[in-house]
Amino acid sequence: MPATTNFLAADLGASNGRVLLARWDGARFALQELHRFPNGPTAVHDRLYWNVLGLWSELQTGMARYAAQYSEPPAGIGVDTWGVDFGLLDRAGRLMGNPVAYRDARTNGIIDIACAVVPAETIFDITGIQFMQFNTLFQLYAMRHAGDPQLDAAETLLMLPDLFHYWLTGRKAAEYTIASTSQMFDARERRWAAGLMAKLDLPTRILPQVVPPGTVLGEVLPGVLDATGLDDPVPVIAPGGHDTASAVAAVPGLDARSLYISSGTWSLMGMEIAEPIINERTRSLNFTNEGGVDNTIRLLKNIAGLWTLQESRRQWRREGQDFSWNDLTSQAEQAEPFRSLIDPDAADFLNPSNMVDAIRDYCRRTDQPVPETVGQVVRCCLESLALRYRWVLNALEEITGTQIETMRIVGGGSQNRLLSQLAADACRRPVVTGPVEATALGNVMLQAIAAGRLSSIAEGREAIAASIEQETFEPGPVAGWDDAFGRYEALSVRG
């Protein structure tokens, strides 16, 4: 058996985090979960904070578990997280306070206030990023608007993966893909949008140097090595710091005629392109141009993915009905097709106290049959999401002028075989699923390239394809889908 090389990936999500080991044997990756831990914001005096020191402790626990099991040092470690959130450091490099979570209410209404100073068209023309009130730009402007003293006292802003890399190495840098989520980044020039920030009276001195994914940032500091039981130097390698960027990096077979869906609570659906597409049409459709690996652009749409189904399942659990995912799928398969539809991105479903009631109320308000049974609710959620995919596919083809031939679904949602088949049927395109662990595999694949174990993203994607099982779903009968799509478009009031 060929000698293996070990890499560590810290994949931190908004609800949980993991430290994983990837063993590379020269042809394939094998993943092992070393440590899993919960995450979530904590409310203090009407403010939502991330416990980043707790996450830092958990990250070190994962490293220690590696050291306890393996004698050879890892060839690299890299951290990816969700986008937009950040920490502020003072002149001494110390964290000034707990980072505020993106769902915090401080940004309510701030887009309109900011756009009264700099028009939305100007912001989009520079950044190419879709407008969401929790983007870093608006978080900072909310601080300025409220007179938050931290903003003027801060010396450095670090997006969350960059903050953990700084604690690992002592180096302050901004990885390209995570920086691009901030809406403070010039999408065409691939640099911070200093002029835009100045117009909003936001400090540009706090912005660190931007580095591409795959950059070796340095070695793990001696104190961290001692705390985790690692004996030898360990390189810290920036992956796609934005978890979606790492996930897209791991999509096998992704080419100019494929789209990807990183599927989970959210569905991030888009294409990998060479240059941003920034015009009035992409702005009106609310598409985003985020940075990708290998200096690419991720032209994509954020969709409320399996959120409605996950929250419905949580509601049924509260009521004493603990359905497995297989139970839910089985009941949906028996339910009448196209009975009731929703717009998954409607404001009704952002964060209702009872998702099942919210779905029923929506259907009642839109003069549709109200889904009563569990199977009817699940079928409503999944068919509506498949129709949302069709809408986005049509928009992507219009924006890019490209005929899309294949849909590639990765992430945890790729395990929902019924959704994959419905997506193929609705969109009339073959759907190829896998890998489930796309984010972690993309993370370690970029490390392997930096460490000289792989030569390119293309070779890395081939290695990932060899490491996993994929499944193809061919489109089935088209009866009913066109009528359902017309109904969906009538319901949907947003781009």
C-alpha positions as CSV (number, residue, x, y, z in Angstrom):
1,M,0.0,0.0,0.0
2,P,1.4,3.4,-0.9
3,A,2.5,5.7,1.9
4,T,-0.2,8.1,3.0
5,T,-0.2,11.8,3.6
6,N,-2.4,13.3,6.3
7,F,-4.3,16.6,6.2
8,L,-6.6,18.2,8.8
9,A,-9.7,20.2,7.9
10,A,-11.6,22.3,10.4
11,D,-15.1,22.8,8.9
12,L,-17.1,25.2,11.1
13,G,-20.7,25.6,10.4
14,A,-23.4,27.8,12.0
15,S,-24.9,24.9,13.9
16,N,-21.9,22.5,14.4
17,G,-18.3,22.2,13.6
18,R,-15.9,19.3,12.9
19,V,-12.3,18.5,12.7
20,L,-11.6,15.8,10.1
21,L,-8.6,13.8,9.0
22,A,-8.1,13.2,5.3
23,R,-5.6,10.4,4.4
24,W,-4.2,10.8,0.8
25,D,-2.7,7.6,-0.6
26,G,-1.7,9.1,-3.9
27,A,-4.9,8.3,-5.7
28,R,-7.8,8.7,-3.2
29,F,-8.8,10.6,-0.1
30,A,-10.3,8.8,2.9
31,L,-12.0,11.0,5.5
32,Q,-12.2,10.3,9.3
33,E,-14.1,12.5,11.7
34,L,-11.9,13.3,14.7
35,H,-14.1,15.6,16.6
36,R,-17.6,17.0,16.2
37,F,-19.1,19.8,18.4
38,P,-22.2,22.0,18.5
39,N,-22.2,25.7,17.5
40,G,-24.7,28.4,17.6
41,P,-25.2,32.1,18.6
42,T,-25.7,33.2,22.2
43,A,-28.0,36.1,23.0
44,V,-26.8,38.7,25.6
45,H,-28.7,41.9,26.1
46,D,-30.5,41.6,22.8
47,R,-27.4,40.9,20.8
48,L,-26.4,37.6,19.2
49,Y,-22.7,36.6,19.5
50,W,-20.6,33.7,18.3
51,N,-18.5,31.9,20.9
52,V,-15.3,32.0,18.9
53,L,-13.1,31.2,21.9
54,G,-15.1,28.1,22.5
55,L,-14.7,27.2,18.8
56,W,-10.9,27.8,19.1
57,S,-10.9,25.4,22.1
58,E,-12.8,22.8,20.1
59,L,-10.4,23.2,17.2
60,Q,-7.5,22.5,19.4
61,T,-9.3,19.4,20.9
62,G,-9.6,18.0,17.4
63,M,-5.9,18.6,16.8
64,A,-5.1,16.9,20.1
65,R,-7.1,13.9,19.1
66,Y,-5.1,13.6,16.0
67,A,-1.9,13.8,18.0
68,A,-3.1,11.1,20.3
69,Q,-3.7,8.7,17.4
70,Y,-1.0,9.4,14.9
71,S,2.7,9.9,15.2
72,E,3.4,11.5,11.9
73,P,2.7,15.2,11.7
74,P,-0.1,16.4,9.4
75,A,1.1,17.9,6.1
76,G,-1.3,20.8,6.6
77,I,-4.3,22.2,8.4
78,G,-6.9,24.6,7.1
79,V,-10.2,26.2,8.3
80,D,-13.4,27.0,6.5
81,T,-16.5,28.7,7.8
82,W,-19.7,30.3,6.7
83,G,-19.5,33.7,5.1
84,V,-19.8,37.4,6.1
85,D,-19.0,37.3,9.9
86,F,-15.8,38.7,11.3
87,G,-13.7,39.6,14.4
88,L,-12.0,42.9,15.1
89,L,-8.5,43.1,16.6
90,D,-6.8,45.9,18.5
91,R,-3.3,47.2,17.9
92,A,-1.9,44.4,20.0
93,G,-3.6,41.8,17.9
94,R,-6.2,41.0,20.6
95,L,-9.8,40.2,19.8
96,M,-11.9,43.2,20.9
97,G,-15.1,41.4,21.5
98,N,-17.2,38.4,20.6
99,P,-18.1,38.5,16.9
100,V,-21.7,39.3,16.3
101,A,-23.8,36.7,14.5
102,Y,-25.2,37.5,11.0
103,R,-28.8,36.9,12.2
104,D,-28.5,39.7,14.8
105,A,-31.1,42.4,14.4
106,R,-28.6,45.3,14.3
107,T,-28.8,45.3,10.5
108,N,-32.5,45.5,10.3
109,G,-33.3,48.3,7.8
110,I,-29.7,49.2,7.3
111,I,-29.6,48.5,3.5
112,D,-32.0,51.4,2.8
113,I,-30.0,53.7,5.1
114,A,-26.7,52.8,3.4
115,C,-28.2,53.0,-0.1
116,A,-29.3,56.5,0.6
117,V,-25.6,57.4,0.8
118,V,-24.3,55.1,-2.0
119,P,-27.0,53.8,-4.5
120,A,-27.6,50.1,-4.7
121,E,-26.7,50.2,-8.4
122,T,-23.3,51.5,-7.5
123,I,-22.6,49.0,-4.8
124,F,-23.6,46.1,-7.1
125,D,-21.6,47.5,-10.0
126,I,-18.5,47.4,-7.8
127,T,-19.0,44.2,-5.8
128,G,-21.4,42.0,-7.9
129,I,-22.8,40.7,-4.6
130,Q,-26.4,40.1,-3.9
131,F,-28.0,42.3,-1.3
132,M,-28.5,40.7,2.1
133,Q,-28.7,42.8,5.2
134,F,-26.2,40.6,7.0
135,N,-23.3,41.1,4.5
136,T,-20.2,42.4,6.2
137,L,-20.5,45.8,4.5
138,F,-23.9,46.4,6.2
139,Q,-22.8,45.0,9.5
140,L,-20.0,47.6,9.6
141,Y,-22.3,50.3,8.4
142,A,-24.7,49.4,11.2
143,M,-21.8,49.9,13.6
144,R,-21.0,53.2,12.1
145,H,-24.7,54.3,12.1
146,A,-25.0,53.3,15.8
147,G,-21.7,55.0,16.8
148,D,-20.1,51.7,17.9
149,P,-16.7,52.7,19.4
150,Q,-15.1,49.4,18.4
151,L,-15.1,50.4,14.7
152,D,-12.8,53.4,15.2
153,A,-10.6,51.5,17.8
154,A,-10.1,48.5,15.6
155,E,-6.7,47.9,13.9
156,T,-7.6,44.8,11.8
157,L,-10.7,43.0,10.5
158,L,-10.5,39.3,10.0
159,M,-13.2,37.1,8.5
160,L,-13.8,34.1,10.7
161,P,-11.6,31.5,9.0
162,D,-8.9,34.2,8.8
163,L,-9.2,34.7,12.5
164,F,-8.6,31.1,13.3
165,H,-5.7,31.0,10.8
166,Y,-4.3,34.0,12.7
167,W,-4.6,32.3,16.0
168,L,-2.8,29.2,14.5
169,T,0.1,31.1,12.9
170,G,0.2,34.8,14.1
171,R,-0.3,35.9,10.4
172,K,-3.1,38.3,9.5
173,A,-4.4,37.8,6.0
174,A,-7.7,37.7,4.1
175,E,-8.3,34.6,2.0
176,Y,-9.9,35.6,-1.3
177,T,-13.1,33.5,-1.3
178,I,-14.2,34.5,2.2
179,A,-13.3,38.2,1.5
180,S,-15.6,38.1,-1.5
181,T,-18.6,37.4,0.6
182,S,-18.3,40.7,2.5
183,Q,-19.7,42.9,-0.3
184,M,-16.6,45.1,0.3
185,F,-14.6,43.5,-2.5
186,D,-14.2,44.7,-6.0
187,A,-15.2,41.7,-8.1
188,R,-13.5,42.8,-11.3
189,E,-10.3,44.1,-9.8
190,R,-10.1,41.3,-7.2
191,R,-9.2,43.7,-4.4
192,W,-10.8,45.5,-1.5
193,A,-13.3,48.1,-2.6
194,A,-11.6,50.9,-0.7
195,G,-13.4,53.7,-2.5
196,L,-16.8,52.2,-1.7
197,M,-15.9,51.9,2.0
198,A,-14.6,55.5,2.1
199,K,-17.9,56.8,0.7
200,L,-19.7,55.0,3.6
201,D,-17.2,56.4,6.1
202,L,-15.8,52.9,6.9
203,P,-12.1,52.5,7.8
204,T,-10.0,50.8,5.1
205,R,-6.9,50.5,7.3
206,I,-8.5,47.5,9.0
207,L,-8.4,45.4,5.8
208,P,-5.6,42.9,5.6
209,Q,-3.7,41.6,2.6
210,V,-5.7,39.3,0.3
211,V,-4.2,35.9,-0.5
212,P,-5.5,33.2,-2.8
213,P,-6.8,29.8,-1.6
214,G,-3.9,27.4,-1.3
215,T,-1.6,29.9,0.3
216,V,0.7,28.5,2.9
217,L,0.2,31.0,5.7
218,G,2.9,29.8,8.0
219,E,3.4,27.1,10.6
220,V,1.3,26.3,13.8
221,L,2.7,28.4,16.6
222,P,4.8,26.6,19.3
223,G,2.3,27.3,22.0
224,V,-0.5,25.7,20.0
225,L,1.7,22.7,19.2
226,D,2.4,22.3,23.0
227,A,-1.3,22.6,23.8
228,T,-2.4,20.0,21.3
229,G,0.5,17.5,21.8
230,L,1.9,17.9,18.3
231,D,5.6,17.6,18.2
232,D,6.6,18.7,14.7
233,P,5.9,21.8,12.7
234,V,2.6,21.8,10.9
235,P,1.9,24.1,7.9
236,V,-1.3,26.1,8.0
237,I,-2.8,26.3,4.5
238,A,-5.7,28.5,3.5
239,P,-8.4,26.4,1.7
240,G,-11.4,28.1,0.2
241,G,-12.1,29.9,3.5
242,H,-15.8,30.2,2.5
243,D,-17.3,26.7,3.0
244,T,-19.2,27.0,-0.3
245,A,-16.0,27.8,-2.1
246,S,-14.4,24.6,-0.8
247,A,-17.5,22.6,-1.6
248,V,-17.6,23.8,-5.2
249,A,-13.9,23.0,-5.5
250,A,-14.8,19.4,-4.7
251,V,-17.5,19.0,-7.4
252,P,-16.3,16.2,-9.8
253,G,-16.8,16.9,-13.5
254,L,-17.8,20.5,-13.1
255,D,-17.4,22.2,-16.4
256,A,-18.7,25.0,-18.5
257,R,-22.0,23.2,-19.2
258,S,-22.6,22.0,-15.6
259,L,-24.2,23.8,-12.7
260,Y,-23.6,22.9,-9.0
261,I,-25.9,22.8,-6.1
262,S,-24.3,22.8,-2.6
263,S,-27.3,21.3,-0.9
264,G,-28.2,21.5,2.8
265,T,-30.2,24.0,4.9
266,W,-29.4,26.4,2.1
267,S,-29.0,25.4,-1.6
268,L,-26.2,27.4,-3.2
269,M,-26.9,27.0,-6.9
270,G,-24.7,28.3,-9.7
271,M,-21.9,28.0,-12.2
272,E,-18.2,28.4,-12.1
273,I,-17.1,31.1,-14.5
274,A,-13.9,33.0,-15.4
275,E,-15.1,36.6,-14.9
276,P,-18.0,38.2,-12.9
277,I,-21.2,39.0,-14.8
278,I,-22.3,42.3,-13.4
279,N,-25.2,44.1,-15.1
280,E,-28.7,45.2,-14.4
281,R,-30.2,41.8,-15.2
282,T,-28.0,40.0,-12.6
283,R,-28.8,42.7,-10.1
284,S,-32.5,42.5,-10.7
285,L,-32.4,38.7,-10.4
286,N,-30.3,39.1,-7.2
287,F,-27.5,36.8,-8.3
288,T,-24.1,37.0,-6.7
289,N,-20.6,36.9,-8.0
290,E,-18.4,35.3,-5.2
291,G,-14.8,34.4,-5.4
292,G,-13.9,30.8,-6.3
293,V,-10.8,28.6,-6.3
294,D,-8.2,29.0,-9.0
295,N,-9.2,32.6,-9.5
296,T,-12.7,31.8,-10.7
297,I,-16.1,33.3,-9.9
298,R,-19.0,31.5,-8.4
299,L,-22.0,33.0,-10.1
300,L,-24.8,31.7,-7.9
301,K,-28.1,32.1,-6.2
302,N,-28.8,31.6,-2.5
303,I,-31.9,29.5,-2.0
304,A,-33.6,28.4,1.2
305,G,-32.9,24.8,0.5
306,L,-34.1,22.0,2.9
307,W,-34.9,24.6,5.6
308,T,-38.6,24.2,5.3
309,L,-38.4,20.4,5.5
310,Q,-35.9,20.5,8.4
311,E,-38.1,22.9,10.4
312,S,-41.2,20.9,9.6
313,R,-39.5,17.7,10.9
314,R,-38.5,19.7,14.0
315,Q,-42.1,20.7,14.6
316,W,-43.3,17.1,14.3
317,R,-40.8,16.1,16.8
318,R,-42.1,18.7,19.2
319,E,-45.5,17.1,18.7
320,G,-44.2,13.7,19.6
321,Q,-43.8,12.3,16.0
322,D,-40.1,11.5,15.5
323,F,-39.9,10.7,11.7
324,S,-36.7,9.5,10.1
325,W,-35.7,11.0,6.8
326,N,-36.6,7.7,5.2
327,D,-40.1,7.9,6.8
328,L,-40.6,11.3,5.4
329,T,-39.5,10.4,1.9
330,S,-41.6,7.3,1.9
331,Q,-44.7,9.3,2.9
332,A,-44.0,11.9,0.3
333,E,-43.7,9.3,-2.5
334,Q,-47.2,8.2,-1.7
335,A,-48.7,11.7,-1.7
336,E,-50.4,13.3,-4.7
337,P,-48.0,15.3,-6.9
338,F,-48.4,19.0,-7.5
339,R,-51.2,19.4,-4.9
340,S,-49.7,22.4,-3.1
341,L,-46.7,24.6,-3.9
342,I,-44.8,27.3,-2.0
343,D,-42.1,29.8,-2.8
344,P,-39.3,28.5,-0.5
345,D,-37.7,31.9,-0.4
346,A,-40.8,33.8,0.7
347,A,-40.5,35.8,3.9
348,D,-43.2,33.6,5.5
349,F,-40.6,30.9,5.9
350,L,-37.6,32.8,7.2
351,N,-38.0,31.8,10.8
352,P,-41.6,30.9,11.8
353,S,-42.3,29.5,15.2
354,N,-44.2,26.6,13.5
355,M,-43.1,25.8,10.0
356,V,-45.9,23.3,9.3
357,D,-48.5,26.0,10.2
358,A,-46.6,28.5,8.1
359,I,-46.8,26.3,5.0
360,R,-50.5,25.6,5.6
361,D,-51.2,29.3,6.1
362,Y,-49.3,30.2,2.9
363,C,-51.3,27.6,0.9
364,R,-54.5,28.8,2.4
365,R,-53.7,32.5,1.6
366,T,-52.8,31.6,-2.0
367,D,-56.0,29.7,-2.6
368,Q,-54.4,26.2,-2.8
369,P,-55.4,22.9,-1.2
370,V,-53.9,23.0,2.3
371,P,-51.4,20.1,2.9
372,E,-52.8,18.1,5.9
373,T,-50.8,14.9,6.1
374,V,-47.1,14.6,6.7
375,G,-46.6,13.2,3.2
376,Q,-48.4,16.2,1.6
377,V,-46.3,18.7,3.5
378,V,-43.0,16.9,2.6
379,R,-44.1,16.6,-1.1
380,C,-45.0,20.3,-1.1
381,C,-41.5,21.2,0.3
382,L,-39.5,19.1,-2.1
383,E,-41.5,19.8,-5.3
384,S,-41.4,23.5,-4.6
385,L,-37.6,23.3,-4.1
386,A,-37.2,21.4,-7.4
387,L,-39.3,24.1,-9.2
388,R,-37.1,26.8,-7.6
389,Y,-34.1,24.9,-9.1
390,R,-35.8,25.1,-12.5
391,W,-36.3,28.8,-12.2
392,V,-32.6,29.4,-11.2
393,L,-31.4,27.1,-14.1
394,N,-33.4,29.1,-16.6
395,A,-32.0,32.3,-15.2
396,L,-28.4,31.0,-15.3
397,E,-28.9,30.0,-18.9
398,E,-30.2,33.5,-19.7
399,I,-27.4,35.3,-17.9
400,T,-24.5,33.2,-19.2
401,G,-25.9,32.4,-22.7
402,T,-24.9,28.7,-22.0
403,Q,-27.0,25.6,-22.4
404,I,-26.7,23.7,-19.2
405,E,-26.4,19.9,-19.7
406,T,-25.9,18.5,-16.2
407,M,-26.8,19.4,-12.6
408,R,-24.3,18.3,-9.9
409,I,-25.5,18.2,-6.3
410,V,-23.1,17.9,-3.4
411,G,-23.3,18.2,0.3
412,G,-25.6,16.6,2.9
413,G,-28.7,17.3,0.8
414,S,-27.4,15.1,-2.0
415,Q,-28.5,12.1,0.2
416,N,-32.1,13.0,-0.4
417,R,-32.7,10.7,-3.4
418,L,-36.3,11.9,-3.9
419,L,-35.3,15.5,-4.2
420,S,-32.6,14.6,-6.7
421,Q,-35.1,12.7,-8.8
422,L,-37.6,15.6,-8.6
423,A,-34.9,18.0,-9.6
424,A,-34.0,15.9,-12.6
425,D,-37.7,15.7,-13.6
426,A,-38.5,19.4,-13.0
427,C,-35.4,20.7,-14.8
428,R,-35.2,18.0,-17.5
429,R,-31.5,17.5,-16.9
430,P,-29.6,14.6,-15.5
431,V,-28.6,15.1,-11.8
432,V,-25.3,13.6,-10.6
433,T,-25.0,13.5,-6.8
434,G,-21.9,13.4,-4.5
435,P,-19.7,13.9,-2.6
436,V,-21.7,14.3,0.6
437,E,-18.6,15.7,2.3
438,A,-17.8,18.2,-0.4
439,T,-16.7,21.0,1.9
440,A,-14.1,18.9,3.8
441,L,-12.8,17.3,0.6
442,G,-12.4,20.6,-1.2
443,N,-10.6,22.0,1.9
444,V,-8.1,19.1,2.0
445,M,-7.8,19.0,-1.8
446,L,-6.6,22.6,-1.9
447,Q,-4.1,21.8,0.9
448,A,-2.8,18.8,-1.1
449,I,-2.2,21.1,-4.1
450,A,-0.3,23.5,-2.0
451,A,1.7,20.6,-0.5
452,G,2.7,19.4,-3.9
453,R,0.6,16.1,-3.7
454,L,-1.7,17.2,-6.5
455,S,-0.9,19.4,-9.5
456,S,-4.2,21.2,-10.2
457,I,-7.9,21.6,-9.3
458,A,-8.8,19.4,-12.3
459,E,-6.6,16.6,-11.0
460,G,-8.0,17.1,-7.5
461,R,-11.6,16.7,-8.8
462,E,-10.6,13.5,-10.5
463,A,-9.1,12.2,-7.3
464,I,-12.3,13.1,-5.4
465,A,-14.4,11.3,-8.0
466,A,-12.2,8.2,-7.5
467,S,-12.7,8.6,-3.7
468,I,-16.5,8.5,-3.6
469,E,-19.6,6.9,-5.0
470,Q,-21.8,9.0,-7.3
471,E,-25.3,8.4,-8.5
472,T,-27.0,9.7,-11.6
473,F,-30.8,10.5,-11.8
474,E,-32.2,10.7,-15.3
475,P,-35.2,12.9,-16.0
476,G,-38.5,11.0,-15.9
477,P,-41.9,11.7,-17.4
478,V,-42.6,15.4,-17.9
479,A,-46.4,15.3,-17.3
480,G,-47.5,18.0,-14.9
481,W,-44.2,19.8,-14.5
482,D,-44.9,22.6,-17.0
483,D,-48.2,23.4,-15.4
484,A,-46.7,23.2,-11.9
485,F,-43.9,25.6,-13.0
486,G,-46.5,28.1,-14.3
487,R,-48.2,27.9,-10.9
488,Y,-44.9,28.3,-9.1
489,E,-43.9,31.4,-11.1
490,A,-47.3,33.0,-10.3
491,L,-46.6,32.4,-6.6
492,S,-43.0,33.6,-6.6
493,V,-42.8,37.4,-6.2
494,R,-39.0,37.6,-6.1
495,G,-36.0,37.0,-8.2
